[in-house]
Amino acid sequence: MDLFAVFKELQQKSDTKILLVVLDGVGGLPLEPGGPTELEAARTPNLDRLAGESALGLLTLVYPGLTPGSGPGHLALFGYDPFRYLVGRGALSALGLGVDFRDGDVALRGNFATLGPDGQVLDRRAGRPSTEENQRVVAKLQEAIPRIEDVAVYFYTESEHRFLVVLRGEGLGDGLTDTDPQKTGLPPLEAQALDEASRKTARVVNLLSARIREVLRDEPKINGALFRGASRRPSFPSMAEVYGVRAAAIASYPMYKGLASLVGMEVLPVEGEGDAHEGKLKALRENWEGYDFFYLHFKKTDAKGEDGDFPGKVAEIERFDALLPEILALKPDVLAITGDHSTPALLRAHSWHPVPLLLKAPYLRRDAAQRFTESEATKGSLGHLRGMELMPLLLAHAGKLLKYGA
């Protein structure tokens, strides 16, 4: 059910500030039965202290049993029905990078990959090259492949192994399958058109994949590309329109900037490379008076989970815990800490498992949970919510919703 008409009717201005912190892929699993999850293994004195003063619960981002991508997971957190408001990863990257992305264009998110002599994928991320190395390869591809047939091809660096391709030409559709097999030991897939309007796009993408392999054949690691998330430019209602809030986003990676801009947030500049924790806190402090809703994103918890690096993910959780006092010093009226999905190191991938949710806000009920972990969250007074149910809670605690009905 689309509640946006209700939220528009119930909007109420207040001077309160909401801060939504998303620890990407924070949910985990034990490496062996009875062992701790990454959150349970982490030493988090600041989160523990905050949990004792807050309410906890669990969030199923999209639907039980469905493993959410970052797009649906985040849109649900922002209160947008992920089954109605669909967007491909390519469009999110294009919006986040701020590239020339026009109506009729098709954007594709790419992974540089390492392919073996038999054409099978040896590494889906080509050893996670530096962004500078990515830029070198992107420049090489742009010079060698300006067009495929009558379609202009534009390459852009995202970060590390990630890049973006924008296709521009007549008769392009975005209904096509991914070429990423999502695992090693398999060859890249052929793009398949899902509708008549996308047949040309599928053909162009397959020709592009072959041409990329030809141009990069002498590269030691980056010698192939995997594409997913083909999409045209979407149009969504803004958070200002729906909720009446001035919203700002603080994120480093283009996809998350794209998600934020898609729902009308102003994307604030962040100093520093990578996850840039200090740069993000500086942006938050310097812009605190200018907005009443902030989305603050941290990526590396997800990256370490995808790498199967349990200790590394634990370290990233502890790294965030060390920053928490600076966040709390701003005294947000409503603070939520959660994830957009689980990424257990055990699985090396996103999973369907619920994520813990911490809510620090006025008018909370007594809560037995004492740590920000999956098991403690089951004791929390918030219960088990769907992702879309978070935003109304944040607005209500911030005094931004009127009473519904007589």
C-alpha angles and dihedrals in degrees: 000000000000108000097179093106089054094049091049090054094046098045113136127181119233137162093238125118127222123202119192112191116194117196097194114235091352097154116093149169134234116264089228133016111284094015127119127271117234091266091049092049094050122095102232111164094162095049090045091053091047092048089057089058097041144061120254137197143145129271126208099197102204115353135327110279095012115115106220126219116222091261098057091038094055096040089054090052089053089052098255117135103246091206092056103033102055125173132169124236092243093062091047091053092047092050092045093051091046093227126158099282113166136186106277094028120118119216124200128192110225135200118203106227141186113240125194126229088268091055095251121137111258096173124011091203101040092236092306096279121208118270088246090057089048090054091052092052093044090054090050091052094045091054093046100040113036092146144015110205104315094335121103114226122209122189124200133181115238104173139298106338095350124100140160133231123196117195118202125188145090123303101016122154130183100219100111139117125251123260093212109102088200092228140060125253093051130091120246111276126245113249110246124202113238093195139020092256091061101050092099092049092051091051092049093048092051091049089047092052091052092047092050090053089051094049093046099041092114095049112109097221111357100065104129145030134224119202132204142156101042106190147156124226111288130202121219132176111262127246088239090057096043103035104017093235133135100231131194131186128212112192138131104209120077097230093060092044086052092051090050095048090047090064094043102263119147107241109223121213116254124204119223140036130281117001089346098198096179092046090053093051090049090052090049094050095044094049099037095111095047102065140035099209125047129185111199117188132196117188111182097079086067095043092053090048092052089050090054088240104147095173090045092054090048089052092051091052089051090047090057091046090058090056095048097091090060090052093048090049088071088062101220111200090223122025125182125182119188144117136260091230140333121273107184114196085220091066098033087217145068114290140195095244117123118253126227119256126204120193123188108185144123121287099025123162123235113284132199095203114108104175137042095246136118095252095045091048089063087066093053127116093232091071121197114327137179117244094250090057094066099073095057089051091052092048093046094051089048092054093244099125128072123215115285116233132350 
